[in-house]
Amino acid sequence: MAFVSALKKAFMKLASPLPAWMLAGVVLAGCSGGGIATISADDAIVGIQAIGTMAADGAKLTAIVVEYNVELEGAAVTAGDYTLDAWTTAWDARSVNYGTGQIGDVTRIYINDAPGVSATGGSGKGKYAIIEVYTDYQYSSEQNFLRALSAGVTQTATMHSASHTITPSTRAVLNYTAGQTGNARTALAGKYTIKGVEGFKYYTNTPGAFGATGPAFTSENNFSEETGLYGTVDIDYALYVPSDYDPARKYALVTVDHPAFATGTHPFQAVLASRGPAVFASDWAQQIVKTKHGLAGLIVVVPVYSQRVGDNTGTTAQFSALVKLWDQLQKTYSISADHLYGAGQSVGGMMILETNVKRDNYFAGILMYDNQWGQNYYKDTVFARGMTDPAYAETPANTPRYYPATDDLTWTYHWSNNGEKVYDGHDSNNYYYLTSDDNILIMNSSENFLSNNIWIEQNHLYRDLVDFEIPRLWIMDWSAPLADQELSLKNFLSQPSNYNGQAMGIRWVTFNGGSNTTTPIWSRRLNAGYEWLLSQSRSTEMARAKLDLNKPFELAPQQYSRVMPNFVDPKTGGVVSYLTGKAGAGTRFYNTSWLRLGTNVTADAVPGWLPEGMHHTVTTAGITSVTPISASGKLAAVAIEYNVDMTNAVIHMKGDAVLDGKGKPRTDKVVMDTYDFLDEGGTKIPGTITNMYINGAPSATPGAARASGSGRYVIVEIDTGSTASNVGVIQRATVRTASAIASASSVRH
């Protein structure tokens, strides 16, 4: 003992003292006489690492790696040797525990020579204790991965290895920082790993704690339907490309659009917002496209939006940028145009579905969870947010426009079988017609009234107008054994859906109960949906005809009382029923029903199935001639002739009042002029529109009341210094009468 004491004093005199655990080890080893060093777990444990995986309810803790600084060979570790601090949250009736354990229960523990789980139960030697935990449960909403992967470990019993005795800890070792209130916590960078997403690369201009592989995708001249302005947009995105990528072979591409709660996050966070990215990057999904289509694999892109799209508004400029990102990926990688897929939850599903309107038949298949299509199909006027700000100044660069037809968004054409643009005159706002030949699987809940009601409406339209009903599966018991649900879904998706001798592509699955947060979880845990999506090809869409709906909507003589659940008419307080369409009519100019319903009525919603005062039988109007009218050598007015009587036409001028769905004025939006005038060289004629009215001849009537008169001519008086004698006009906003609609266009007349 005297020798040991002297040796300890010698160590204490070193310029850089050895750690206390080494001193303790030397002393105790000397005392033991058997060569076994004793050390406290407080000194022996270097730290812990959480290992997680992506589940239907988000990232889930699967194991904790406890790293020691001494060899553990020979230690017989048991679950009783540790106390775990696993993060959990309140459960509700929609949470599911499939097994018999609890969160944080240890299912297996062993020693390993690497900081990871072992299928064989570890090597029995090394410096890592691996604690696998119970995972057979499901939360009722997606969990934040930084909370779900936070954990703490306390060694509560003495461990005996071949070389050390490790006494219990006096404190927990954590991989997280605690919040100020409640159970808030955040896992520390470098203290967790998530299996299944290792191959993703992240492109962003703000790497932050999660890093970046490269910059965001930058796109110029992107049009926003919400503001009416063009702008430059940076799209952050995550990208998975198989490690054995071969440019000489073809690959499928799937886009996974995140739900609203991931808006504005880092691409890494967007990847972890749902199970989808990890599933599509898995060997299982890669093998499906290889086996089904003979492709080399599947590329996965997860774009991140900095601004969410609203239920009742148009798309932001980010949608236009996303379309360009797809084009860029197809130029960069060897991607099969026959195998482009889209998947999204809620708002993410709406953005994917928007593509089927802007780029008809672009996707081979779409998989959506609990989303509606709540956009304002009938875009009736021009809105430009922020323009009531006194500091706003209109310039050529920011002049608002009404939803122009551009090749960026491809409103005016669709893709042919050989990938060429085809301009066939179809109505790019006729959503129900354009999506009728698509491969779509929508999975929602009976209690998500926005999503469920809008799909009920679409089914009513198809059934009333052309006698086609969307195949639907009710999974009544979401808590039934997963194997039973999986089999039920697989059998449903394998059943043919025939209409007039052709196989149809839309499928609809509804869970009884649920919500916008629970149902996507119930849906994502079933692999049959993913397998269905990746089994589709664009050629099957192109081989089937669209439903015969590219014509105006008409009401049936007899209206059925089909009540819309959970909605009341804001004007009368009474129930709302779906309208019944006339057999043989189409869906042009048809507006979705629920835009005007509920307590949060939005100004972007047209207050009715068609604009106030319109009949349900409408005619397509169009400009047939343009006549300039001069006075005192200057352009004084323009006579615009239409092919129909324009009596009582609704035509907007800049500064007109904007009313919300309850008829109250809005101050955050303004209406822009319906028409732009151009000189012979195509340059916009500067000036101010001062009046608009109707006439039976191409002549002005100074002093006429606004919107008065009758006939086929719209007379637009303009205050300008232009002397142009040849004038062109572009109708930027919709013009309508009680029985006719002239849709907006970028075509010069």
N, C-alpha and C positions, 0 to 999 in steps of 0.2 A: 504493500500500500504506500510506503514511503516513496518508492520509485515512481509510482503513478502520480503522486502529489507533486513530485519534482518535475515530472514531465509536463504536467498541466501548467505549472508556473513558467516553464520554458516556452510553451506555446503562447502564453499570455503576453510574453515580451516581444512577440513578432510584430513587425511594422504593420502588417495586414493580418489581423487576428483571424483565426479559422472560425467558422460558424459554431454557434453554441451546440448544435447537434453533434458536431464532430468531437468537441470536447467532452460532451456528455457520453458519447459513444465510447471514447477511449477510457474514461473513468469506469464506466459500467462494465465494459469488456474486461477490464483488468480485474474488476471485482468478481465477475462471474466465473472466471477460470475456465470456461468452456468455449471461448472464442465467439460467443454470441453477443453482438452489440445491442444495446437498448437505446431506443430513440422515441421521442414523442411524435405522435401523428401531426401535431402542429408544426413540427420542424421537418417531418419526412414528406408530407404532401406538398408537391410543387404547385398544383392547381388542378382544376377540373375542366373538362370539355364536354359540352352537350352534343349529342348526335340526334338528328331529327330526320323525318321523312315527310313528304307531302301527302296528306290524306284529304278526304272530301271536305273536312272542316278546317283545312289549313295545315300549317306546319305542326307536327306532333313529335313530342319527345319520345325517342325509342331507347336511348341508352345514355349513360354518363360514364365518361372515362376519368378515372382518378389516377393522376400521375404521381408517382413517388420518386424520390431521389436515391432509393436503395433497392437492391434486388429483392423480389418477392417470391422467388422460387421456393417451393415447399410450403407456402402458406395455404392453409385450408380455409378459404374465405367463405362466409355464409351471409345470407341476407340480414341476419341479426347483428352483423358487425358494423352496420351503417344505419344512420337515420337520414332519409332523403327529404329535401325541401323542393318538391315539384310544384310548378305553378298550376293553379286550377282556378276556375271561376264558377259563378252560380249556375246551377243546372235548372232547366225548366222541363215542362212535360214533353217537349219535343226533342230533348236530348236522349241519347240512346246508349245503353251499356249492354253490349252484346254478350259479354262474358260474365264472370263472377267476381272479378277483381275490382280494385279501385285505382284511381290515378295515383301514381307514385309507388304502387306495389312492385316489389322486385320479383321478376320472373326467372332470372338466371344471373349468376355472378361467377366470375372466374378471373384468373390471372392470364395476361397475354404479353407477348413481346412487341406488340404494335398497338397504337392508340385507336383501335377499332374493334367492332364486333367480330366474332368468330363463329362460323357455322358449326365447328367441332368442339366448341366449349373452351377455346383458348389453348395456348401452348404450355401453360403451367409454369412458365418462367417469364421473367421480364420485370419491368417497372410500372406496369399498368394493371389496375384493378378495373374490370369492365362490369358495369352494373346495368343489365337490361331491365326495362320496366314495362309494366302493363300498358297495352295500347288498344285493347278491344273495347273502345268506347267512342262516342261521337258527341261533340258539342252541338248546340242548336244554332250556332252562327259561326262564321269564319273567325279564326283566332289570329291575332297579330303574332307573327313568328318570333319577334323579339321578346315577347312575354312567354309564349308557349315553350321556348327553348331556354328559359331562365331556370336555374336549378341551384341547389346547395347540397353539400354532403358533409356529414359529421361522422367520423369514425368513433363508434361508441364502445367497442370491445378491443381487447388486446389481441394483436395479430402476431403469429409466430412463423417466421420464414426460416430457411436453412441458415441464414446469416444474421437475422435481426429479430429483436422483439420490439414491436411498435405499439406503444401504449396509446390509450384513447385520446381523442382531440378534446380541447377545451373550448373550441369555437368551430363554427361551420365555415367551410370553404365555398365561396360563391362564384358564379360566373356572370353576375349581373350587378347593376346598381339599382337601389331601391328608390321608388318615387316618394313624394312628400305625403301622399295620402293613400290609405287603403292598401290594396295588394298590387299597386302599380310597380312595375319593374321592367328593366330593359337589359337584355343580354348584351355583354360586351363584345366588341369586334374582336375576332380571332378566337373567341371562346365557344363557338358553336360551328357545326357543319350540318348541311342539309343534303341528304342523299337524293339523287335523281335530277338535280339541276346543275351539276358540276360543269356540264359542257356549254352552258350559255355564256355568251359574251355581251357586254353592256356598252351601249353607245349613248353618251350624254355629255353635255357641256358643263355639268355640275356633278362631278364624281363623288364628292363628299366621302363619307366613311365607307361606302361600298365600292368605290373605285370605278374605273371605266376602261374599256378596251379602245375606244375611239370617240370622236365627236358625234353629236346628234346629227340626224339627217336634216339638212336645211333646204327649204323649198320657197321660191318666190312666187308672187302673183297668185295667192290663194284666196278664193272668194268666200266670204262669210255670209250665210243666209241670215244670221242673227243681226249683223250690223250693216250689211249691204256694202261692205268695204273689202278691198283687196289688201293683202299683207304678206309679209315674210314670216314663215313659221318654222320653228325648230321642233322636230319630232324625236324625242328620246325613244329608244327601243332596245329590246333584248333579242338576241338572235342565236339560235342553235343550228349548227351545221354539223352533220355527222363527221366524226373524226377521220373517216376513210373516204371523204368526199372525192369524187372522180368527175371532173368536168366533161368527160367523154360520155357520161351516162346521164339519164334523166331522173329528177327528183320531184316529189310532191312538195307543196308549200301549204302550211296551215297558219292562219292568223288567229291568235287568241286575244280577244279584246277584253280588258279588265272591267270589273264592275265599278260603280261610281266611287266607292270608298278608296280606290287606288289612284284616283285622279291626282296628278301633280306629284306623284312619288317617283323615287328612283326606279329604273327598270328592274333592278333586282327585287325590289318590293312588289312590283307588278307581276313578276314571274311567280311570286309566292302568294299572290292574291287568290289563286284558285289552284285546284289540282291539275287543270288542263295542261299547262306547259310541261310539267314533269311526266304526265302520261304520254304526250305526243313525242317527247324526247326519249322515251323508254325503248328498250329492245323489243318489247311486245308490240308497240305501235309501229315501229320501224319494219318489223317483220310482216305486218298486215299489208302495207303498200308494196312490199317486195313480192309477197305471195299473190295478192289480188291483181296487181297491175304490172308486175315485172319491172318495177322501178328500183332504183338503187337505194332509196331511203326517203326520209321525210325531213324537210327543213322547217323550223318553227320560228315565227316572229311574233313578238309581244310588244306592240306599240304602246306608248304612254301618252295620255292626253292631259294637258295642263288645264283644260276647261271641259267640264262635262256638257253633254248635249241635253237640253231640256225636253220634257215630255211633249210640250206643246209648241216648240219653236223649231226653227230650221237648224241645220248643222252649222258648226263653227268652221273657220278656215282650216282647222286641223284635219277635217275630213278630206279636203282637196289635197292637202299635203300627204295624207296617208295613201291616197290613190297613187300619188307620184312615187312614194316609197315602194309600193308594190311593183311599179314599173321598173324602178331601179334594181330591185332584187332580181327581177326576171332577166334583166340585162347582165347582172353580175354573176348569177348562178344558172346552172343548167336545169331549168324548171319546166315541167310539163304543163302546158296550158290546159290540159284536160283534167288536171288533178290539183286544182286550187281549192282550199277548204277554209271555212270560217267558223269560229266558235266564240260565243260570248254570253255573258250573264247580264241581265237587266239592261243598263245603258250600253254595255259592250255588245249585247245582242242587237240592240237597235242600230248601232253604228255598222255592224256587219250587214244587217238587213237593208240599210240604206244603199249599200252597194248594188243590191239587186234591182234598185230603181235607177241609180245613176249608171251602172254598168250591167245591163241586162244579161243574164246567163254568164256572169263572170265566174262565179263559184260553182264547183262540181257538187258541193253539198254544204249545208249550214246546220250547225247544232247550237240551239239556243236554250237558255234557262230563264224562265220567269221574266220575259221581256214582252212588251207590247210594241206596236208601231204607233207612237203617239204623235208623229209629226203632223203638221198642218198640211194635209194633202192638197187642199185647194188654197194656194197661196194667192191671197186676194189683193195685197197692197205692198207698198215698200216701207220697211221700217229701218231706221238707222239710229241705234242707241247712242246716246251722248250728244246728239246733234242739237239738243236744246241748251246745252252748255254755252254760255256767252262767249267762251274762248274758242268754240268750234269755228273753223273756217273751211269752206268748201274749196277744194283745189282739184285740178285734173287728176291728181294722184289718189285722192280719197273720195271722189264723187260717188255716192251710193248708186247702186244699180239694182234692178229687180231681177234676181235669179237668172242671169244670162245663160244662154246655151253655149257652153265652151267644151273644147275637146279635153280640158283638164278633168271635167266631171262627166263627160260623155253623156249629156242629157239627150242628145238628138240621135244617137245611134246605138246599136247593140253589136255583139260579136257573132260572126258566122261560124260555121263548123271549122273552117280553115283559118280562123283567127283574124279575119278581116272585118273592118268596120262596115256595117250595113245601115244605110239611111232608108228606112222603110215607112216613115211617117207615123210610127206608133206614138201614143201619148206617154211621154216620160213621167208624167205625174199620175198615171193610172196604175197605182200600186197593186191593186188586186189582180189586174190583168197581167202585169209583168211578172209577178211571183207565182202565177198559177202553174207554170211548168217546171218549177224548181224542185230540187231535192232539199227538203227542210224537215228537221225534227225539232219541234218545240216541246219543251217539258216545263210545265208550270203547276201551280197549286190552285185548288178551287177557292181558296181564300184570298188570293192575290187578285183583287177585283179589276185592277187596270189591265193586267195581262190576260186574265181569263175572259173578261168581257170583250176585249178587242178580238180575241180569237173566236169567241162565240159569234161575234158580229161577222167576221170573215166567213165562217161556216154558213151562217144564215144567207149571206149574199150568194155564195156559190150554189147553195141548195135552191134558193128562190129563183135565181136567174137562169141557171143552166142545169139544175138537178144533179149537182155533184156534191157529195158530202165528204169532208175530210175524215179519214179514219182516225178514231180516237180510242185510247186505252185509259181506263180508270184503274190506277193502282190504289185500291181502297185502304190498305193497311201499310203505311210507310214503316211501321215497326216490325213487320213480318220478317222472317229470316231472309237475309240477303240473297241466298241461293234461290229462294222462291221468287223474289222480285226480279232477279237477273233472268231466270228462265221465262217468266211472264213477259218481260220486255223483249227478250230475244225472239220468242215465238210471235209476238205482235209485229215486230219489224220484219219478220220473214214472210208474213202474209202478203199476198199481192193486193194492190189497190187498182182496180181496173175501171176505166171510164171511157165509153164509146170505143172500146177495142184497144185502148192504149193504157200502159202502166203509168200511174200517177206517182208523184214523188213526195208529197207533203204528208207528214205524220204528226200526230198530236198525242201527248201523254200528260195526264193530269193526276197529281197526287191529291187524295182527299185531305183537306186541311192544309196546313203549311203557311208559308209567307214568302216574301221576297228574299229573306235570308236563309230560311230553312230548306225550302224546296231545291235550290241549286245544290245544296249539300246532298240531299237525298238523291238527286239526279246524277251528280258527279261520281258517286260511289259505285254506280252501275256501269260496268265496262261495255255492255252491249251497245250503249249510245255511241261511244267512241268508235267501236268496231263498225257500226252502221255508217258513220260519217266517212271513215277512211275507205269504205268499200264502194263509195259512189264515184261516178265519173261524169264529166261534163257532157260526154257524148250521149248519155241517157236523157239528159235534159233536152239537148238539141234534137233528139229523135222524136220527142213528143210535142204535140201541138199545144199552144196556150188555150185556155178556156175562151170561149167566144164572148169576151167582155169588153172589147175595144170599141165601145159605142156608148152613148149617153145613158145614164141611169134613169129609170122611170119607176114610179110607185105603182104597186099592184092595186086594182080596184078594191080588193078586200084586204084590210089590214089585220094581222093576227096580233093578239095581245101576248107578246113575249117580253116579259119584264126583265130589265137589266138589273142584276143584283146590286144592292147597296148604293144605288144612286137615286137622287131625286132631282127634279127639274128646279133650277135655282129661281125661276120666275114664278112658278105655280106652287112649288113644294110638293107636287104630286109625283107618282112613280113615272119612270121612263120606260118605254117599250121600244124594242128594235123595230124599225120600219120594215115593211115587207116589199121587196122589189118585184117588179113585173116580170114574169117569165119571158125570156127572150131579149130583155134589155141588157145593158152592159153596166160598167162601173166608172165610166168617164164622168168627171165632175162630181163624183160622190165624195162626201166628207165623212170622216169617222164620227161616231156619235158622242163619245164621252168627253170630247174636247170642251164642251160647254157645260159639263156637269160637275157636281161636287161643290165644295166650299172654296177651293182655291182656283177660281176661274182665272185663266191667263189671257192677257190681251191678244196674244198671238192666235187664239182660237177663234175661228169664224163662228158666230153665234147661231148655229143651226146646221142642219145637214147640207144645206146649200145657203148661200148668202141670203139675208133677209129679203123677202119679197120675190124670190125666184121660184119658178115652177120646177118640178122634178123632170119635166121633159124639156130638154134644152137643145139648142142648135149651135153648131160650131160657126163662129163668126170670123171674118178676116178682112184685112185691108185690100181694096181693089185698085185705088188710085189716090194720088196726092196732088193737090193743086195749090200753088202759092198765090197769095192775095197781097198785092202791093198798094201802098198809098203814099203819095208824095215822094215816090222814088225809092221807098224803103219797104222791106218785108213787114207787113202789118198783121197777117194772119195766115193760117194754113188750113185748107179744107181736106179732111181725111175721109175718103169714101169707104164704107163697109158694104158687105154683101147682104146685110140684113137691115131692117128698120132699127135705128138706134134710139128711138123714143124712150125717155126715162133711163137712159144709160147712166151707170155709176162710173164716173171717171174722176180720178184723184188729181189734185193739184198740191204742189208743195205748200206745207203749212196747214193742210186740213187736219181737223181734230182726229185723234186716235181714241177709240172707245174700247173699253174692256168688255168681257162677256156679259156684264150686267148693265152695259150702256153708260158707264162712268168714264170720264176723260182720263187719259194717261198723259203724264207730263214728261216721261222719260223716253218717249218715242215720237218721231215725226214722220209724216207721209211725204214722199218725194213725187215730183212730176211724173205723170204717166208717159209722156212723150219726150224724146230727144229729136232735134232737127239738125240736119247736116247739109252743108253746101255741096256743090257739084264735086268738089275734091274730097269729100268724105269727112271734112272737119266739122266739129260740133259748132252750131251757130250760137253765139253768146246772146243772152237776153233773158227776160223774165216773162213767163206765161201769166197773162193778166185775166183771162176769162176763157171759158169753154162752154159751148152750147150746141144744140142740134139744129140742122137746117135741111130743107128739102133740095137745096141747090148749093153748088160750091161758091158761096158768096157770104160775106160778113154782114152782120146786123149789129152795128155799134149800139151799145147800151142794152143788149139782150140780157136777160136774167141768166144767172149761172144754171147750167143743166136744163134750160128750157128748150122748147121747140120740138119738132118732129121731123123725121126723114132719115136718110141713109148717111148724111154727112155730119161728122164731128168738126165744128169750127173752133180752132184754137187761136186766140188772139195773143200776140207776142210783142213785147216792147224790146226792140233791137235796132241796132244801127246797120244791120246787114242789108245789102242790096241784092241778095241772091235771087235769081229768077228760076233756078232749078233747085228744088228742095227735096231731100230725102227725109224719111221719118223712121224711127225705131220705137216700137211700142214696148216700154220697159215694164209695165204693170198690166195686170189683167183688167180688161174692160168688159162690163157685163150689162145686160138688160134683164128684164124679167124672164126672157125665154132664150137668150143667147149668151155665149161666152166667147170672147176673143182672148186666147191665152197670151201671156207675155212672150216676147221673142227678141232675139238679137239680130233678126233679119231686117235689112234696110228695104224700105218700100219707096 
